[in-house]
């Protein structure tokens, strides 16, 4: 999924549009409960649709689509969350969400609940993995998906990239500097090929390989390339599959996400002193409608049922009261900020406790 697809999911649908969201698990024994929990949520969805007194045909069509999508989920290869979306006209979407901590819920509305998809998009940036060795490989990743690049630049084979000197035979100890120069030449060629790749498509890079290779490479590269390296992992990965490489670099991606969260919070602190700060759901809601929010920060588990009356928002604890009921005003706020070309970041719970759990950096 990319930003344009996400924007399409934000659009209103004919009522009812169903969003089924649940946490899942990568490992046993917790993973065994995921299928059971999904069945419970499907039963809950059916009951809630029937309570709305919809035509039986509409209910059965939606449930048929959701159950077909559920049957296609590979519960042997899940991540942290699962999202199923269904709307009239046989529209259905299924997403496995890596590194997103969700609140289990079923939402029936005239639009899809997309906040967790926004979080997924934030966490699944594109990156590259440089696997150093006698055969140096470059892999391209996006979230959980990672594939080996095969082109004129990569992979690079040491003996082919740096031919042996004309003298044949094994090197004697006196000739070791020749071998060392060949090794450094190979590292320079790797750097050159990687810079050319990044020039065409900039992405952060994770460098993996045995310690001496990683150390030599990182110590020798130019600053322009060093700025693109977001982390490294030491070990022998010459024969590792893309899936194994993805598992190895996953902690580096988590660390990068945490660094991004800290940068966003630091930027928010700077906005306070420059009077470009807004805090709290109601204030941010009003400002989002005017396009003034440049960057919205939201606590990961902050959900806010609310009432909307005469364009003003007030949090509500349930479905009773005056005005239009909003299942999750935070979800609608996020969509409004994105429509205004603003950015959205999710930060740890309690990090915005003094700001009403949601805060914004303003354009002016």
C-alpha positions as CSV (number, residue, x, y, z in Angstrom):
1,X,0.0,0.0,0.0
2,X,1.2,3.5,-0.8
3,X,-0.1,7.0,0.0
4,X,-2.4,7.2,-3.0
5,X,-4.1,3.9,-2.1
6,X,-4.5,5.1,1.5
7,X,-6.1,8.3,0.2
8,X,-8.6,6.2,-1.7
9,X,-9.5,4.3,1.4
10,X,-10.2,7.6,3.2
11,X,-13.1,8.4,0.9
12,X,-16.7,8.0,2.2
13,X,-18.6,4.8,1.3
14,X,-22.3,4.0,1.2
15,X,-23.3,2.9,4.7
16,X,-22.3,0.4,6.1
17,X,-18.5,0.3,5.7
18,X,-17.0,-2.3,8.0
19,X,-13.5,-2.1,9.6
20,X,-12.4,-5.2,11.5
21,X,-9.1,-4.6,13.4
22,X,-7.3,-7.1,15.7
23,X,-3.9,-7.8,17.1
24,X,-2.1,-10.9,15.8
25,X,1.1,-12.7,16.8
26,X,4.2,-13.9,14.9
27,X,5.1,-16.7,17.2
28,X,3.6,-19.7,19.0
29,X,1.8,-20.4,21.3
30,X,0.0,-17.0,21.1
31,X,-0.5,-17.4,17.3
32,X,-2.8,-20.3,17.8
33,X,-5.4,-18.0,19.3
34,X,-5.5,-15.6,16.4
35,X,-7.9,-17.6,14.2
36,X,-10.2,-18.2,17.1
37,X,-10.2,-14.5,17.9
38,X,-11.0,-13.6,14.3
39,X,-14.0,-15.9,14.3
40,X,-15.3,-14.3,17.4
41,X,-14.9,-10.8,15.8
42,X,-16.7,-12.0,12.6
43,X,-19.6,-13.3,14.7
44,X,-19.7,-9.9,16.6
45,X,-19.7,-8.1,13.2
46,X,-22.6,-10.2,11.9
47,X,-24.6,-9.5,15.1
48,X,-24.0,-5.7,15.0
49,X,-25.0,-5.5,11.3
50,X,-28.2,-7.3,12.1
51,X,-28.9,-4.9,14.9
52,X,-28.9,-2.1,12.4
53,X,-31.9,-3.6,10.7
54,X,-30.3,-3.6,7.3
55,X,-31.6,-5.7,4.4
56,X,-30.6,-9.3,4.9
57,X,-29.0,-9.3,1.5
58,X,-26.6,-6.5,2.5
59,X,-25.6,-8.2,5.7
60,X,-24.9,-11.5,4.0
61,X,-23.0,-9.9,1.2
62,X,-20.7,-8.1,3.6
63,X,-20.2,-11.1,5.8
64,X,-19.5,-13.3,2.8
65,X,-16.7,-10.9,1.7
66,X,-15.2,-10.7,5.1
67,X,-15.2,-14.4,5.6
68,X,-13.6,-15.0,2.2
69,X,-10.9,-12.5,3.1
70,X,-10.4,-14.1,6.5
71,X,-10.0,-17.5,4.9
72,X,-7.1,-16.2,2.8
73,X,-5.1,-15.0,5.8
74,X,-2.0,-17.1,6.3
75,X,-1.8,-17.4,10.0
76,X,1.6,-19.0,9.8
77,X,3.0,-15.7,8.6
78,X,1.3,-12.9,10.4
79,X,2.7,-9.8,11.9
80,X,1.5,-7.6,14.8
81,X,-2.0,-6.8,13.4
82,X,-4.7,-7.7,10.9
83,X,-7.2,-5.3,9.3
84,X,-10.1,-6.4,7.1
85,X,-12.3,-3.8,5.4
86,X,-15.5,-4.4,3.5
87,X,-18.1,-2.1,1.9
88,X,-21.1,-2.4,-0.4
89,X,-20.4,-3.3,-4.0
90,X,-18.2,-6.3,-3.0
91,X,-15.3,-4.0,-2.0
92,X,-12.9,-5.7,0.3
93,X,-9.3,-5.1,1.5
94,X,-7.0,-7.1,3.7
95,X,-3.8,-5.9,5.4
96,X,-1.2,-7.5,7.6
97,X,0.4,-4.7,9.7
98,X,4.0,-5.0,10.8
99,X,5.2,-3.3,13.9
100,X,1.7,-1.6,14.6
101,X,0.2,-2.1,18.0
102,X,-3.6,-1.9,17.5
103,X,-6.7,-1.9,19.7
104,X,-9.1,-4.7,18.8
105,X,-12.4,-3.3,17.5
106,X,-15.1,-3.5,14.9
107,X,-16.2,-0.2,13.4
108,X,-19.4,0.2,11.2
109,X,-19.6,3.6,9.7
110,X,-19.8,5.4,6.3
111,X,-16.0,5.3,5.9
112,X,-13.2,2.9,6.8
113,X,-11.1,3.3,9.9
114,X,-7.7,4.0,8.5
115,X,-5.5,5.2,11.4
116,X,-3.8,1.9,11.8
117,X,-3.1,1.8,8.1
118,X,-1.5,5.3,8.4
119,X,0.7,3.9,11.2
120,X,1.6,0.9,9.0
121,X,2.6,3.3,6.2
122,X,4.7,5.3,8.6
123,X,6.5,2.1,9.7
124,X,7.0,0.5,6.3
125,X,9.4,2.9,4.6
126,X,11.5,1.7,1.8
127,X,15.1,0.7,2.6
128,X,18.0,-1.3,1.4
129,X,20.2,-4.0,2.9
130,X,23.9,-4.3,1.8
131,X,25.2,-7.8,2.5
132,X,29.0,-7.6,2.5
133,X,31.0,-10.7,1.5
134,X,33.0,-12.2,-1.4
135,X,29.6,-12.0,-3.1
136,X,28.2,-8.7,-2.0
137,X,24.4,-8.4,-2.4
138,X,21.9,-5.6,-2.3
139,X,18.4,-6.2,-1.1
140,X,15.4,-3.8,-1.4
141,X,12.8,-3.8,1.3
142,X,9.5,-2.3,2.1
143,X,8.1,-3.3,5.5
144,X,8.1,-7.1,5.6
145,X,8.8,-7.5,1.9
146,X,12.4,-7.8,0.9
147,X,13.8,-8.9,-2.5
148,X,17.3,-9.2,-3.9
149,X,18.3,-6.6,-6.5
150,X,19.8,-8.1,-9.6
151,X,21.1,-5.5,-12.1
152,X,24.3,-4.3,-13.7
153,X,25.5,-3.0,-10.3
154,X,24.6,-5.8,-7.9
155,X,25.4,-8.5,-6.9
156,X,29.2,-8.0,-7.0
157,X,31.6,-10.9,-6.8
158,X,35.1,-10.2,-5.4
159,X,37.2,-12.2,-7.8
160,X,35.3,-10.9,-10.8
161,X,35.1,-7.3,-9.7
162,X,38.8,-7.1,-8.8
163,X,40.8,-9.4,-11.1
164,X,43.9,-11.1,-9.7
165,X,47.3,-9.5,-10.6
166,X,49.0,-11.0,-13.7
167,X,51.3,-13.1,-11.4
168,X,49.7,-16.4,-10.9
169,X,49.7,-18.5,-7.8
170,X,49.1,-18.0,-4.1
171,X,50.2,-14.8,-2.3
172,X,53.2,-15.1,0.0
173,X,53.3,-13.2,3.3
174,X,55.3,-10.5,1.5
175,X,52.6,-10.1,-1.1
176,X,49.8,-9.5,1.5
177,X,49.7,-5.7,0.8
178,X,48.6,-6.6,-2.7
179,X,45.7,-8.6,-1.4
180,X,44.8,-5.8,1.0
181,X,44.8,-3.3,-1.9
182,X,42.5,-5.6,-3.8
183,X,40.1,-5.7,-0.9
184,X,40.1,-1.9,-0.5
185,X,39.5,-1.5,-4.2
186,X,36.5,-3.9,-3.9
187,X,35.1,-1.8,-1.0
188,X,35.5,1.4,-3.2
189,X,33.6,-0.3,-6.0
190,X,30.9,-1.3,-3.6
191,X,30.6,2.3,-2.4
192,X,30.5,3.6,-6.0
193,X,27.8,1.2,-7.0
194,X,25.7,1.9,-3.9
195,X,26.0,5.6,-4.4
196,X,24.8,5.3,-8.0
197,X,21.9,3.2,-6.8
198,X,20.9,5.7,-4.2
199,X,21.2,8.5,-6.7
200,X,18.5,6.9,-8.7
201,X,16.3,5.9,-5.7
202,X,17.3,7.3,-2.3
203,X,16.6,5.0,0.6
204,X,18.2,4.4,4.0
205,X,20.7,1.5,4.1
206,X,21.4,-1.3,6.7
207,X,24.8,-2.8,6.3
208,X,25.3,-6.5,7.4
209,X,28.2,-8.8,7.3
210,X,31.1,-10.2,9.4
211,X,32.6,-7.7,11.8
212,X,35.8,-6.9,9.8
213,X,33.9,-6.3,6.6
214,X,31.3,-4.0,8.2
215,X,34.0,-2.1,10.1
216,X,36.2,-1.6,7.1
217,X,33.3,-0.5,4.9
218,X,31.9,2.0,7.4
219,X,35.3,3.4,8.2
220,X,36.1,3.9,4.5
221,X,32.9,5.4,3.0
222,X,32.4,9.0,2.3
223,X,30.1,11.2,4.5
224,X,27.5,11.5,1.8
225,X,27.0,7.7,2.0
226,X,27.4,7.4,5.7
227,X,24.4,9.7,6.1
228,X,22.3,7.1,4.4
229,X,23.3,4.2,6.7
230,X,20.7,3.8,9.5
231,X,22.3,0.8,11.1
232,X,24.4,-2.3,10.9
233,X,24.3,-6.0,11.9
234,X,27.3,-8.2,12.4
235,X,27.3,-11.8,11.4
236,X,27.8,-14.2,8.5
237,X,24.9,-13.9,6.0
238,X,26.5,-15.1,2.8
239,X,23.9,-17.8,2.2
240,X,21.0,-16.1,4.1
241,X,17.6,-15.9,2.2
242,X,15.8,-12.6,1.9
243,X,13.3,-13.7,4.6
244,X,16.2,-14.4,7.0
245,X,17.8,-11.1,6.1
246,X,14.5,-9.3,6.9
247,X,14.4,-10.9,10.3
248,X,17.9,-9.9,11.0
249,X,17.4,-6.2,10.2
250,X,14.0,-5.9,11.8
251,X,15.4,-4.6,15.2
252,X,17.3,-1.9,13.2
253,X,14.0,-0.8,11.7
254,X,12.4,-0.7,15.1
255,X,15.2,1.4,16.5
256,X,14.9,3.8,13.5
257,X,11.2,4.2,14.2
258,X,11.9,5.0,17.8
259,X,14.5,7.6,16.7
260,X,11.9,9.1,14.4
261,X,9.4,9.3,17.3
262,X,12.0,11.1,19.4
263,X,12.8,13.5,16.6
264,X,9.1,14.3,16.2
265,X,8.7,15.0,20.0
266,X,11.8,17.2,19.9
267,X,10.3,19.1,17.0
268,X,7.1,19.5,19.0
269,X,9.0,21.0,21.9
270,X,10.6,23.5,19.5
271,X,7.1,24.5,18.2
272,X,6.0,25.4,21.7
273,X,8.7,28.1,22.0
274,X,8.0,29.5,18.6
275,X,4.2,29.6,19.2
276,X,3.4,27.1,16.5
277,X,2.0,24.5,18.9
278,X,-1.5,23.2,19.4
279,X,-2.7,20.6,21.9
280,X,-5.8,18.7,22.6
281,X,-8.4,17.1,20.3
282,X,-10.8,20.0,20.0
283,X,-8.2,22.6,19.2
284,X,-6.4,20.3,16.7
285,X,-9.7,19.5,15.1
286,X,-10.5,23.2,14.4
287,X,-7.0,23.9,13.1
288,X,-7.0,20.8,10.8
289,X,-10.1,22.2,9.1
290,X,-8.2,25.4,8.1
291,X,-5.1,23.5,6.8
292,X,-2.8,25.0,9.5
293,X,-1.4,21.6,10.8
294,X,2.0,20.7,9.3
295,X,2.7,17.7,11.6
296,X,0.2,15.9,13.8
297,X,1.5,13.8,16.7
298,X,-0.9,11.2,18.2
299,X,-0.5,8.7,21.1
300,X,-0.6,5.2,19.6
301,X,-3.6,4.0,21.6
302,X,-5.6,7.2,21.7
303,X,-9.2,6.6,20.5
304,X,-11.8,9.2,21.1
305,X,-15.6,8.8,20.4
306,X,-17.0,12.2,20.0
307,X,-20.0,14.4,19.0
308,X,-19.9,16.8,16.1
309,X,-22.4,19.7,16.2
310,X,-22.3,22.9,14.1
311,X,-18.7,22.1,13.1
312,X,-17.5,21.9,16.7
313,X,-16.2,18.7,18.3
314,X,-16.7,17.4,21.9
315,X,-15.5,14.1,23.2
316,X,-18.2,11.7,24.2
317,X,-18.2,8.5,26.2
318,X,-20.9,6.8,24.2
319,X,-23.5,7.1,21.5
320,X,-26.1,9.2,23.3
321,X,-26.3,13.0,23.1
322,X,-26.8,15.8,20.6
323,X,-25.0,16.1,17.3
324,X,-23.5,13.5,14.9
325,X,-21.8,10.7,16.6
326,X,-18.2,10.0,15.5
327,X,-16.8,6.6,16.2
328,X,-13.2,7.8,16.5
329,X,-12.6,11.5,16.1
330,X,-8.8,10.8,16.1
331,X,-9.2,8.8,12.9
332,X,-11.1,11.6,11.3
333,X,-8.6,14.2,12.5
334,X,-5.7,12.2,10.9
335,X,-7.6,12.0,7.6
336,X,-8.2,15.8,7.7
337,X,-4.5,16.5,8.3
338,X,-3.4,14.2,5.5
339,X,-5.9,15.8,3.1
340,X,-4.2,19.1,3.9
341,X,-0.8,17.7,3.0
342,X,0.3,17.5,6.6
343,X,2.3,14.7,8.2
344,X,1.2,12.3,11.0
345,X,3.4,10.5,13.5
346,X,2.3,8.1,16.2
347,X,4.2,8.3,19.5
348,X,4.2,6.2,22.7
349,X,1.3,6.5,25.1
350,X,1.8,9.1,27.9
351,X,4.4,11.0,25.8
352,X,1.6,13.6,25.1
353,X,-0.1,13.4,28.5
354,X,0.3,17.1,29.1
355,X,-1.0,18.0,25.7
356,X,-4.3,16.0,25.7
357,X,-2.8,12.9,24.0
358,X,-2.7,14.7,20.6
359,X,-0.7,17.7,19.6
360,X,0.3,19.6,16.4
361,X,3.1,21.6,14.9
362,X,1.5,24.4,13.0
363,X,2.5,26.0,9.7
364,X,2.0,29.5,11.1
